[in-house]
Amino acid sequence: MTSDGIAALEINVVLFVVALLSAIGAVSIALVRQVLYYSRRAHIARIGESNRDLSRKQEELTKAYRDAQEAVRQTEVERKAASTQLADAQRRLKAAGEENYIVVHELGEPSASRRLFVVQMTLGSVLTINQNTIKDCRFRALRHVVEIWAENADDANRMARTQFPPDGGFSLSKAVPASQAAIAAE
């Protein structure tokens, strides 16, 4: 082989190696491009799923917020209604106090053998009625009279103390016949 033949062979080998390296480079670039393409698609799919999750959470939070706002509005309506009722009850109590009402409690049934007795009653700051404790009742300011149909004053006192026990917060006067109570009231 001549030097021209060897040089041509070397050039062919160099060209072959360059062509082989170029082919390997082209295949490598194609593979890298495919890997990047699929990794981008997977990343986009993950982001899409994350967006759907966030949208679902946002919708749930928006619904919870709207429900909370509705509950606040409903509570405000109920508070205003309760405030109106309280103001009305306070107005009525004030009017009742100004008009000097008398609360009459009746005990016993009238009959031929029974007479009407009257007991003045005041309420304490704490009342116990049927095991229920009531503190500072608004009815304390009103006048309370117990009208009792009984055979005698002792029977009337016993009935009054049974129905309105002193240890329950009730303070009772002695029973007097209704005719004497009317004279004392004048």
ROMI-743733 format. One line per field, with one value per atom (N, C-alpha, C): residue in one letter; atom name; x, y, z. Coordinates in Angstrom, 2 decimals, m for minus. Layout:
<nodes>
residu = c(A, ...)
atome = c(CA, ...)
X = c(X, ...)
Y = c(Y, ...)
Z = c(Z, ...)
</nodes>
This chain:
<nodes>
residu = c(M, M, M, T, T, T, S, S, S, D, D, D, G, G, G, I, I, I, A, A, A, A, A, A, L, L, L, E, E, E, I, I, I, N, N, N, V, V, V, V, V, V, L, L, L, F, F, F, V, V, V, V, V, V, A, A, A, L, L, L, L, L, L, S, S, S, A, A, A, I, I, I, G, G, G, A, A, A, V, V, V, S, S, S, I, I, I, A, A, A, L, L, L, V, V, V, R, R, R, Q, Q, Q, V, V, V, L, L, L, Y, Y, Y, Y, Y, Y, S, S, S, R, R, R, R, R, R, A, A, A, H, H, H, I, I, I, A, A, A, R, R, R, I, I, I, G, G, G, E, E, E, S, S, S, N, N, N, R, R, R, D, D, D, L, L, L, S, S, S, R, R, R, K, K, K, Q, Q, Q, E, E, E, E, E, E, L, L, L, T, T, T, K, K, K, A, A, A, Y, Y, Y, R, R, R, D, D, D, A, A, A, Q, Q, Q, E, E, E, A, A, A, V, V, V, R, R, R, Q, Q, Q, T, T, T, E, E, E, V, V, V, E, E, E, R, R, R, K, K, K, A, A, A, A, A, A, S, S, S, T, T, T, Q, Q, Q, L, L, L, A, A, A, D, D, D, A, A, A, Q, Q, Q, R, R, R, R, R, R, L, L, L, K, K, K, A, A, A, A, A, A, G, G, G, E, E, E, E, E, E, N, N, N, Y, Y, Y, I, I, I, V, V, V, V, V, V, H, H, H, E, E, E, L, L, L, G, G, G, E, E, E, P, P, P, S, S, S, A, A, A, S, S, S, R, R, R, R, R, R, L, L, L, F, F, F, V, V, V, V, V, V, Q, Q, Q, M, M, M, T, T, T, L, L, L, G, G, G, S, S, S, V, V, V, L, L, L, T, T, T, I, I, I, N, N, N, Q, Q, Q, N, N, N, T, T, T, I, I, I, K, K, K, D, D, D, C, C, C, R, R, R, F, F, F, R, R, R, A, A, A, L, L, L, R, R, R, H, H, H, V, V, V, V, V, V, E, E, E, I, I, I, W, W, W, A, A, A, E, E, E, N, N, N, A, A, A, D, D, D, D, D, D, A, A, A, N, N, N, R, R, R, M, M, M, A, A, A, R, R, R, T, T, T, Q, Q, Q, F, F, F, P, P, P, P, P, P, D, D, D, G, G, G, G, G, G, F, F, F, S, S, S, L, L, L, S, S, S, K, K, K, A, A, A, V, V, V, P, P, P, A, A, A, S, S, S, Q, Q, Q, A, A, A, A, A, A, I, I, I, A, A, A, A, A, A, E, E, E)
atome = c(N, CA, C, N, CA, C, N, CA, C, N, CA, C, N, CA, C, N, CA, C, N, CA, C, N, CA, C, N, CA, C, N, CA, C, N, CA, C, N, CA, C, N, CA, C, N, CA, C, N, CA, C, N, CA, C, N, CA, C, N, CA, C, N, CA, C, N, CA, C, N, CA, C, N, CA, C, N, CA, C, N, CA, C, N, CA, C, N, CA, C, N, CA, C, N, CA, C, N, CA, C, N, CA, C, N, CA, C, N, CA, C, N, CA, C, N, CA, C, N, CA, C, N, CA, C, N, CA, C, N, CA, C, N, CA, C, N, CA, C, N, CA, C, N, CA, C, N, CA, C, N, CA, C, N, CA, C, N, CA, C, N, CA, C, N, CA, C, N, CA, C, N, CA, C, N, CA, C, N, CA, C, N, CA, C, N, CA, C, N, CA, C, N, CA, C, N, CA, C, N, CA, C, N, CA, C, N, CA, C, N, CA, C, N, CA, C, N, CA, C, N, CA, C, N, CA, C, N, CA, C, N, CA, C, N, CA, C, N, CA, C, N, CA, C, N, CA, C, N, CA, C, N, CA, C, N, CA, C, N, CA, C, N, CA, C, N, CA, C, N, CA, C, N, CA, C, N, CA, C, N, CA, C, N, CA, C, N, CA, C, N, CA, C, N, CA, C, N, CA, C, N, CA, C, N, CA, C, N, CA, C, N, CA, C, N, CA, C, N, CA, C, N, CA, C, N, CA, C, N, CA, C, N, CA, C, N, CA, C, N, CA, C, N, CA, C, N, CA, C, N, CA, C, N, CA, C, N, CA, C, N, CA, C, N, CA, C, N, CA, C, N, CA, C, N, CA, C, N, CA, C, N, CA, C, N, CA, C, N, CA, C, N, CA, C, N, CA, C, N, CA, C, N, CA, C, N, CA, C, N, CA, C, N, CA, C, N, CA, C, N, CA, C, N, CA, C, N, CA, C, N, CA, C, N, CA, C, N, CA, C, N, CA, C, N, CA, C, N, CA, C, N, CA, C, N, CA, C, N, CA, C, N, CA, C, N, CA, C, N, CA, C, N, CA, C, N, CA, C, N, CA, C, N, CA, C, N, CA, C, N, CA, C, N, CA, C, N, CA, C, N, CA, C, N, CA, C, N, CA, C, N, CA, C, N, CA, C, N, CA, C, N, CA, C, N, CA, C, N, CA, C, N, CA, C, N, CA, C, N, CA, C, N, CA, C, N, CA, C, N, CA, C, N, CA, C, N, CA, C, N, CA, C, N, CA, C, N, CA, C, N, CA, C, N, CA, C, N, CA, C, N, CA, C, N, CA, C, N, CA, C, N, CA, C, N, CA, C, N, CA, C, N, CA, C, N, CA, C, N, CA, C, N, CA, C, N, CA, C, N, CA, C, N, CA, C, N, CA, C, N, CA, C, N, CA, C, N, CA, C, N, CA, C, N, CA, C, N, CA, C)
X = c(0.82, 0.00, 0.88, 0.42, 1.20, 0.79, 1.59, 1.33, 0.03, m0.33, m1.62, m2.76, m2.52, m3.55, m3.71, m2.58, m2.62, m3.27, m2.92, m3.50, m4.99, m5.40, m6.82, m7.52, m6.82, m7.41, m7.54, m6.54, m6.60, m7.73, m7.90, m8.97, m10.32, m10.40, m11.65, m11.95, m10.89, m11.07, m11.49, m10.84, m11.19, m12.62, m12.97, m14.34, m15.34, m14.93, m15.80, m15.99, m14.92, m15.00, m15.84, m15.62, m16.40, m17.86, m18.14, m19.52, m20.15, m19.36, m19.86, m20.15, m19.23, m19.44, m20.62, m20.78, m21.92, m23.22, m23.21, m24.42, m24.74, m23.71, m23.92, m24.43, m23.86, m24.31, m25.76, m26.12, m27.49, m28.47, m28.10, m28.96, m29.08, m27.95, m27.96, m28.86, m28.73, m29.58, m31.04, m31.35, m32.74, m33.25, m32.41, m32.81, m33.03, m32.09, m32.24, m33.52, m33.79, m34.99, m36.25, m36.26, m37.40, m37.58, m36.46, m36.52, m37.07, m36.57, m37.07, m38.56, m38.96, m40.36, m41.26, m40.91, m41.75, m41.69, m40.52, m40.45, m41.28, m41.29, m42.13, m43.61, m43.98, m45.38, m45.78, m44.89, m45.19, m45.28, m44.39, m44.42, m45.71, m46.10, m47.35, m48.55, m48.53, m49.63, m49.70, m48.53, m48.51, m49.02, m48.60, m49.07, m50.57, m51.05, m52.49, m53.27, m52.79, m53.46, m53.41, m52.26, m52.14, m53.12, m53.26, m54.22, m55.64, m55.99, m57.33, m57.58, m56.54, m56.67, m56.85, m56.05, m56.17, m57.52, m58.01, m59.33, m60.42, m60.32, m61.30, m61.25, m60.04, m59.89, m60.44, m60.16, m60.68, m62.20, m62.80, m64.27, m64.81, m64.14, m64.58, m64.46, m63.32, m63.13, m64.11, m64.40, m65.38, m66.76, m67.13, m68.41, m68.45, m67.35, m67.28, m67.38, m66.72, m66.79, m68.21, m68.86, m70.24, m71.18, m70.98, m71.79, m71.57, m70.30, m70.00, m70.63, m70.58, m71.20, m72.72, m73.32, m74.77, m75.09, m74.24, m74.45, m74.32, m73.36, m73.20, m74.42, m74.92, m76.12, m77.32, m77.46, m78.58, m78.44, m77.23, m77.00, m77.31, m76.95, m77.24, m78.75, m79.47, m80.93, m81.51, m81.01, m81.50, m81.13, m79.92, m79.50, m80.38, m80.70, m81.58, m82.96, m83.47, m84.79, m84.77, m83.71, m83.61, m83.47, m82.72, m82.55, m83.89, m84.65, m85.97, m86.89, m86.87, m87.69, m87.27, m85.95, m85.46, m85.88, m85.76, m86.17, m87.67, m88.45, m89.90, m90.20, m89.50, m89.73, m89.31, m88.18, m87.76, m88.75, m89.28, m90.29, m91.53, m91.94, m93.13, m92.89, m91.69, m91.38, m91.35, m90.79, m90.76, m92.18, m92.99, m94.38, m95.11, m94.82, m95.47, m95.04, m93.77, m93.30, m93.91, m94.10, m94.69, m96.18, m96.84, m98.28, m98.60, m97.57, m97.74, m98.71, m98.37, m99.18, m99.15, m100.17, m100.24, m100.37, m99.49, m99.56, m100.31, m101.42, m102.25, m102.05, m101.68, m101.51, m102.69, m103.43, m104.61, m104.33, m104.75, m104.60, m105.95, m106.26, m107.49, m108.69, m109.80, m111.06, m112.10, m112.93, m113.97, m115.02, m115.49, m116.57, m117.30, m118.37, m119.18, m118.39, m117.51, m116.78, m115.48, m115.08, m113.81, m114.03, m113.05, m113.08, m111.84, m111.89, m110.78, m109.81, m108.52, m107.46, m106.45, m105.75, m104.78, m103.43, m102.37, m101.00, m100.18, m99.45, m98.55, m97.25, m96.70, m95.48, m94.47, m93.21, m92.11, m91.14, m90.47, m89.55, m88.12, m87.31, m85.90, m85.11, m83.83, m83.00, m82.72, m82.78, m82.59, m83.80, m84.47, m85.65, m85.34, m85.87, m85.74, m87.15, m87.45, m88.78, m88.58, m89.08, m88.95, m87.49, m86.58, m85.15, m84.51, m85.19, m84.62, m84.32, m83.14, m82.73, m82.84, m83.51, m83.69, m83.06, m82.15, m81.46, m82.02, m82.25, m82.67, m83.78, m84.90, m86.08, m86.64, m87.07, m87.62, m88.97, m89.61, m90.91, m90.78, m89.55, m89.35, m89.93, m89.88, m90.35, m91.87, m92.57, m94.02, m94.54, m95.75, m96.40, m97.06, m96.84, m97.39, m98.35, m99.53, m100.54, m100.97, m101.06, m101.53, m102.93, m103.91, m105.29, m105.51, m105.91, m106.03, m107.43, m108.06, m109.34, m109.01, m109.27, m108.95, m109.99, m109.96, m110.93, m110.55, m109.23, m108.80, m107.45, m106.95, m105.70, m104.51, m104.51, m103.38, m103.31, m104.47, m104.51, m104.02, m104.43, m104.00, m102.49, m101.93, m100.47, m99.73, m100.23, m99.60, m99.61, m100.75, m100.86, m99.89, m99.81, m98.94, m97.48, m97.07, m95.67, m95.31, m96.29, m96.04, m95.82, m96.68, m96.60, m95.43, m95.14, m94.07, m93.15, m92.24, m91.40, m90.42, m90.23, m89.28, m87.84, m87.45, m86.09, m85.93, m87.04, m86.99, m86.84, m86.80, m86.62, m87.88, m88.96, m90.23, m90.39, m90.80, m91.05, m92.54, m93.20, m94.66, m95.06, m96.14, m96.71, m97.70, m98.27, m99.30, m100.59, m101.37, m102.64, m103.66, m104.36, m105.45, m106.69, m107.87, m109.10, m109.14, m109.75, m109.76, m110.43, m111.43, m112.13, m111.19, m110.33, m109.38, m108.27, m107.87, m106.85, m107.35, m108.62, m109.19, m109.23, m109.54, m109.57, m108.16, m107.15, m105.76, m105.21, m105.67, m105.19, m105.72, m106.88, m107.46, m106.70)
Y = c(m1.15, 0.00, 1.23, 2.09, 3.31, 4.31, 5.31, 6.32, 7.03, 7.09, 7.71, 6.81, 5.54, 4.58, 4.57, 4.69, 4.69, 5.98, 7.05, 8.34, 8.34, 7.71, 7.65, 6.75, 5.67, 4.77, 5.46, 6.24, 6.97, 7.99, 8.62, 9.61, 8.89, 7.69, 6.94, 6.48, 6.06, 5.63, 6.84, 7.96, 9.17, 9.56, 9.51, 9.85, 8.86, 7.58, 6.55, 6.82, 7.13, 7.40, 8.65, 9.68, 10.92, 10.62, 9.83, 9.49, 8.68, 7.74, 6.92, 7.78, 8.70, 9.60, 10.53, 10.97, 11.84, 11.08, 9.81, 8.99, 8.77, 8.48, 8.29, 9.59, 10.73, 12.04, 12.30, 11.98, 12.21, 11.34, 10.07, 9.17, 9.65, 10.09, 10.59, 11.82, 12.73, 13.94, 13.56, 12.59, 12.14, 11.52, 10.71, 10.09, 11.15, 12.10, 13.18, 13.97, 14.24, 14.97, 14.20, 12.88, 12.05, 12.04, 11.90, 11.90, 13.24, 14.34, 15.66, 15.82, 15.32, 15.42, 14.68, 13.43, 12.65, 13.19, 13.69, 14.26, 15.54, 16.35, 17.55, 17.17, 16.15, 15.70, 15.22, 14.45, 13.98, 15.16, 16.14, 17.33, 18.12, 18.28, 19.00, 18.24, 16.91, 16.11, 16.28, 16.28, 16.48, 17.87, 18.87, 20.23, 20.33, 19.69, 19.69, 19.05, 17.92, 17.24, 18.12, 18.76, 19.68, 20.84, 21.37, 22.46, 21.99, 20.78, 20.26, 20.11, 19.59, 19.46, 20.83, 21.79, 23.14, 23.77, 23.54, 24.06, 23.43, 22.14, 21.44, 21.98, 22.16, 22.71, 24.13, 24.92, 26.29, 26.30, 25.41, 25.33, 24.93, 23.96, 23.55, 24.69, 25.41, 26.54, 27.67, 27.89, 28.92, 28.55, 27.27, 26.81, 26.95, 26.57, 26.70, 28.16, 29.04, 30.48, 31.00, 30.61, 31.06, 30.52, 29.25, 28.67, 29.42, 29.77, 30.52, 31.90, 32.54, 33.86, 33.77, 32.72, 32.53, 32.29, 31.50, 31.25, 32.54, 33.38, 34.67, 35.54, 35.56, 36.36, 35.83, 34.52, 33.92, 34.23, 34.14, 34.45, 35.91, 36.78, 38.20, 38.45, 37.75, 37.88, 37.39, 36.24, 35.70, 36.62, 37.21, 38.13, 39.37, 39.89, 41.06, 40.72, 39.52, 39.11, 38.98, 38.35, 38.19, 39.55, 40.45, 41.80, 42.54, 42.36, 43.00, 42.42, 41.10, 40.47, 40.92, 41.02, 41.46, 42.89, 43.76, 45.15, 45.23, 44.40, 44.38, 43.89, 42.83, 42.31, 43.34, 44.04, 45.07, 46.22, 46.58, 47.65, 47.23, 45.97, 45.49, 45.43, 44.99, 44.94, 46.34, 47.28, 48.66, 49.20, 48.92, 49.37, 48.69, 47.42, 46.70, 47.27, 47.63, 48.23, 49.59, 50.34, 51.66, 51.59, 50.55, 50.43, 49.75, 49.28, 48.69, 47.51, 46.51, 45.30, 44.52, 43.75, 42.83, 41.43, 40.53, 39.15, 38.38, 37.76, 37.02, 35.53, 34.83, 33.38, 32.80, 31.89, 31.31, 29.88, 29.55, 28.19, 27.73, 26.48, 25.91, 26.23, 25.58, 25.75, 26.31, 27.23, 27.75, 26.68, 26.68, 25.78, 26.44, 25.80, 26.38, 26.44, 25.49, 25.46, 26.26, 26.75, 27.46, 28.96, 29.71, 31.16, 31.59, 32.79, 33.33, 34.05, 33.65, 34.28, 34.88, 35.92, 36.62, 36.61, 36.31, 36.33, 37.22, 38.17, 39.00, 38.22, 38.27, 37.49, 38.39, 38.26, 38.91, 37.83, 38.12, 37.16, 37.54, 36.54, 36.76, 36.89, 37.21, 37.38, 36.04, 34.93, 33.59, 32.75, 32.21, 31.37, 29.95, 29.00, 27.59, 27.05, 26.66, 26.14, 24.80, 23.73, 22.38, 22.07, 22.33, 22.07, 22.92, 23.94, 24.89, 26.17, 26.71, 27.93, 29.09, 30.15, 31.35, 32.50, 33.22, 34.32, 35.65, 36.52, 37.89, 38.00, 37.45, 37.43, 38.84, 39.20, 40.54, 40.74, 39.64, 39.75, 40.14, 40.29, 40.70, 42.07, 42.94, 44.32, 44.41, 43.36, 43.38, 42.95, 43.35, 42.98, 41.62, 40.70, 39.35, 39.14, 38.61, 38.30, 36.85, 36.10, 34.72, 34.69, 34.29, 34.14, 32.65, 32.31, 30.91, 30.64, 29.61, 29.14, 28.04, 28.35, 27.39, 27.50, 26.51, 26.49, 27.43, 27.65, 28.59, 29.17, 30.13, 30.82, 29.88, 28.95, 28.01, 27.12, 26.64, 25.82, 26.65, 27.92, 28.80, 29.02, 29.25, 29.42, 28.16, 26.99, 25.73, 25.54, 25.82, 25.67, 26.63, 27.86, 28.86, 28.46, 27.99, 27.63, 26.33, 25.47, 24.26, 24.62, 25.49, 25.86, 26.81, 27.73, 28.71, 28.63, 27.65, 27.43, 28.58, 28.97, 30.05, 29.71, 28.44, 28.09, 28.11, 28.26, 28.41, 29.86, 30.79, 32.20, 33.02, 32.45, 33.15, 33.63, 34.88, 35.43, 35.72, 35.06, 35.14, 35.81, 36.61, 37.18, 36.17, 36.49, 35.63, 35.79, 34.71, 34.73, 35.53, 36.39, 37.16, 36.98, 37.05, 36.94, 38.04, 37.77, 38.70, 40.00, 39.98, 41.22, 42.14, 41.61, 42.44, 42.95, 42.14, 42.55, 43.72, 43.69, 44.78, 46.06, 45.95, 47.13, 47.70, 46.82, 47.28, 47.91, 47.46, 48.00, 49.39, 49.71, 51.04, 51.99)
Z = c(0.00, 0.00, 0.00, m0.70, m0.89, 0.18, 0.20, 1.21, 0.91, m0.38, m0.67, m0.22, m0.35, 0.08, 1.58, 2.28, 3.75, 4.22, 3.58, 3.98, 3.73, 2.59, 2.29, 3.28, 3.68, 4.66, 6.01, 6.39, 7.65, 7.61, 6.46, 6.33, 6.42, 5.78, 5.83, 7.26, 8.00, 9.39, 10.23, 10.00, 10.76, 10.43, 9.15, 8.77, 9.38, 9.39, 9.98, 11.46, 12.17, 13.62, 13.84, 13.02, 13.15, 12.86, 11.85, 11.51, 12.63, 13.20, 14.29, 15.51, 15.85, 16.99, 16.73, 15.50, 15.15, 15.31, 14.87, 15.01, 16.50, 17.30, 18.75, 19.36, 18.95, 19.44, 19.06, 17.81, 17.34, 18.12, 18.34, 19.10, 20.54, 21.10, 22.49, 22.61, 21.65, 21.66, 21.54, 20.66, 20.52, 21.82, 22.47, 23.74, 24.83, 24.92, 25.91, 25.64, 24.37, 24.01, 24.41, 24.20, 24.58, 26.11, 26.84, 28.31, 28.81, 28.25, 28.65, 28.32, 27.14, 26.72, 27.71, 28.05, 28.98, 30.40, 30.81, 32.17, 32.25, 31.18, 31.15, 31.19, 30.41, 30.42, 31.81, 32.47, 33.83, 34.79, 34.64, 35.49, 35.26, 34.02, 33.70, 34.26, 34.17, 34.73, 36.24, 36.93, 38.39, 38.75, 38.00, 38.27, 38.00, 36.95, 36.66, 37.79, 38.30, 39.42, 40.67, 40.89, 42.03, 41.89, 40.69, 40.44, 40.71, 40.28, 40.53, 42.04, 42.76, 44.22, 44.87, 44.44, 45.01, 44.68, 43.46, 43.08, 43.94, 44.16, 45.00, 46.44, 46.97, 48.32, 48.39, 47.33, 47.31, 47.30, 46.53, 46.50, 47.88, 48.55, 49.88, 50.88, 50.81, 51.72, 51.43, 50.15, 49.79, 50.32, 50.20, 50.72, 52.24, 52.90, 54.36, 54.77, 54.03, 54.32, 54.15, 53.06, 52.84, 53.91, 54.31, 55.39, 56.69, 56.97, 58.19, 58.14, 56.98, 56.84, 57.05, 56.51, 56.69, 58.16, 58.83, 60.26, 61.05, 60.68, 61.36, 61.13, 59.90, 59.60, 60.41, 60.46, 61.21, 62.70, 63.22, 64.63, 64.91, 63.99, 64.17, 64.18, 63.30, 63.29, 64.62, 65.10, 66.37, 67.53, 67.49, 68.54, 68.56, 67.37, 67.31, 67.83, 67.48, 67.97, 69.48, 70.02, 71.47, 72.15, 71.53, 72.07, 72.09, 71.03, 70.97, 72.04, 72.21, 73.23, 74.63, 74.86, 76.15, 76.43, 75.43, 75.61, 75.90, 75.22, 75.46, 76.87, 77.31, 78.66, 79.70, 79.47, 80.42, 80.46, 79.30, 79.26, 80.04, 79.85, 80.56, 82.07, 82.47, 83.91, 84.50, 83.77, 84.26, 84.38, 83.35, 83.41, 84.57, 84.78, 85.88, 87.22, 87.34, 88.58, 88.83, 87.75, 87.89, 88.20, 87.71, 87.94, 89.26, 89.98, 91.30, 91.27, 90.52, 90.44, 91.75, 91.96, 93.09, 92.50, 92.92, 92.48, 93.57, 93.17, 94.12, 93.89, 94.95, 94.91, 95.70, 95.09, 95.74, 96.16, 97.40, 97.92, 98.47, 98.30, 98.84, 97.97, 98.33, 97.61, 98.57, 98.11, 99.01, 99.30, 100.53, 100.92, 102.09, 102.54, 103.62, 104.92, 105.17, 106.44, 106.40, 105.26, 105.13, 104.98, 105.51, 105.39, 104.59, 104.12, 103.33, 104.27, 104.20, 104.96, 103.98, 104.44, 103.59, 104.30, 103.52, 104.02, 103.08, 103.67, 102.86, 102.68, 101.46, 101.18, 100.47, 100.88, 100.16, 99.69, 98.59, 98.00, 98.34, 98.66, 98.93, 97.63, 97.76, 96.55, 95.87, 96.62, 96.05, 96.43, 95.42, 95.65, 95.23, 95.98, 95.61, 95.43, 94.18, 93.84, 93.16, 93.78, 93.22, 92.85, 93.73, 93.57, 92.49, 92.00, 91.04, 91.79, 91.60, 92.29, 91.32, 91.78, 90.97, 91.74, 91.09, 91.76, 91.29, 92.24, 92.02, 90.97, 91.31, 90.43, 90.30, 89.11, 88.85, 89.55, 89.94, 90.60, 92.07, 92.56, 93.95, 94.19, 93.18, 93.35, 93.43, 93.04, 93.06, 94.43, 94.73, 95.99, 95.80, 96.75, 96.68, 97.85, 97.53, 98.54, 98.31, 99.40, 99.31, 99.92, 99.10, 99.58, 99.82, 101.06, 101.45, 101.98, 101.46, 101.98, 102.99, 104.28, 105.34, 106.44, 107.33, 108.42, 109.54, 109.75, 110.78, 110.38, 111.17, 110.86, 110.93, 111.91, 112.01, 110.76, 110.31, 109.09, 107.89, 107.83, 106.73, 106.78, 107.98, 108.11, 107.68, 108.09, 107.72, 106.21, 105.57, 104.11, 103.39, 103.87, 103.24, 103.37, 104.58, 104.79, 104.05, 103.83, 103.06, 101.59, 101.09, 99.67, 99.40, 100.32, 100.17, 101.38, 101.41, 102.60, 102.82, 104.08, 104.38, 103.96, 104.05, 103.64, 102.12, 101.39, 99.93, 99.51, 100.47, 100.14, 100.26, 100.80, 100.94, 102.38, 102.54, 103.87, 103.97, 104.94, 105.06, 106.37, 106.30, 107.52, 108.10, 109.24, 109.83, 109.05, 108.99, 108.28, 109.07, 108.35, 108.97, 108.10, 108.70, 107.90, 106.84, 105.72, 104.59, 104.95, 105.80, 106.19, 106.94, 107.83, 108.56, 107.63, 106.65, 105.71, 104.85, 104.50, 103.70, 104.50, 105.80, 106.65, 106.81, 106.97, 107.14, 105.87, 104.71, 103.43, 103.20, 103.78, 103.59, 104.43)
</nodes>
